[in-house]
Amino acid sequence: MKCLIVYQAGSDWFGQEVKWHRSGSGFYREVTGIGIPQTKPAIETFASENDYSVEWRGDMTAALPARPVRVG
């Protein structure tokens, strides 16, 4: 399984694919920007279809639908 870092800036979603490489006695990670769908459910579907494990970054509350608020 590959790692996909997802974050939101303004109204746009951005994705970064993480690849691990061996270097001497250790490892380093290479991060590459990739195009991803622009809704959270579509991103989750994209991730599962392409064998990604998603790391959500930033404030995800802005991506969730607002709950109705009862006044009075």
C-alpha positions, 0 to 999 in steps of 0.5 A: 500500500502506498501513502497519499497525503491530502490537504486542502488550501482554500477550496482546492484539494491537493495530493502528494504521493509518497515513495520510500527509497533505500539509501545506504543503511536507511530510507528516505521518502520522495514526495510527488504532487499528483492530481486528485478528485475535488471532493472527500468521498471521491478522494476516498474512492480514488485512494481505495481504487489505487491502493493508497493509504490516506493521511489527511492534513490540516483542518478537516472540519471545513471539509465536512458538511455543516450540521443543522443548528436549532435556535430557540 
